[in-house]
Amino acid sequence: MDPLYKDSLSAWLQRARRFLYNADRSTITRATGHLTIVALLVLAGSFSLPQPVGATAVGTTIGALVVENGVEQPMLRVRFSSTSPEQHHLQQAALPYTARNLQGIVQLASADRSVRTQVLIYRAQPGDVIDTIATRFGLKPETIMYSNPEIMAYPDALAIDQEVRIPPVDGAVYTVGAGESLEAIAALFQVSPEVIASFASNNIGPDHILTPGQDLVIPGGIAPTPVPTPRPTNTPLPRPTAAPKTQPTAIPPAAKEPADPPAPKQATGYLDWPTSGGISQDCYSYHVALDIYNASGTPIYAADSGYVSTLETLTYSYGWYLIIDHGNGIKTRYAHLSGFNVSAGESVSRGQLIGWMGSTGKSTGPHLHFEVIVNGRQVCPWGYLPN
């Protein structure tokens, strides 16, 4: 160490000891505080903040994957743009959104998204049901029904590649017929004429003149319930009963009386789940049934005891299906089967194998369409099945 520097330091320490020896407690406290502040300032000055590296790989991720008009839009990402201290800010990467730093707050300027006003045509895909299509486009299932009369008449008869009209808002789409007026159509769908006339894509002038074949979007419209066209069905088979015993006039000694036919199984009054799988379509106003999906060939069981009153092998609608009569006005329908394990008129027990899951008739994939019918009217099965 330099002798001169050593002597100066020694002298300074001696003066400090004399000062502390002669000073009172308050003076020492003030001096300690001043020295602490000076030390902190010196320490802070010895460090510098790290600067962002320019043109680095994508860093912060803001936002999420967006699907718009059938095209997946990537997530918003931002990166540091410069090594210059004057330009420390977040800058947009090569993506469809921008982000900028304004007074330390990252703000998002999203792309302009106009509201759809036109009717889309969607082709049903494998596994589609009305419920999933409606959810995909942010609509209610009833809206899909109201906009597609052929589906509304038979909600379960949806085929792959079938065209489905998708309105831009909840309500209905209606094709104008010859001689129909705006007022009559509005009354049919329970809305005011102004609601239809004011919708932009309808292009209705102040004279309210309509063109036959024109498709109208009816916001909030409720379609009238259609009357289904009768379809050919088998005549329900009579309930099997035990044949009455007859006393022959003479019975040979070696002969035995023939056995009675089996009596119909007695229903328990409680339904069980007919198969395993997931619910692909729930109950709603125009689909009073449960669609249960699983692999083709999944076993189907009788929900309760009874007899097979109807057995059909259609190429449309329900496809291969059967109905079990449980007595007391209760029946169950099992549709879109790939095969049967029972015959028409046969008595069945609760839990007995009656067939296998399939996709026959108008269907977009393997599933069981399960109905509960009480006194001739379809009811939601949830109230009859165990939790």
Order of alpha helices (4+ residues) and beta strands (2+ residues): alpha-alpha-beta-beta-beta-beta-beta-beta-beta-beta-alpha-alpha-alpha-beta-beta-alpha-alpha-beta-beta-beta-beta-beta-beta-beta-beta-beta-beta-beta
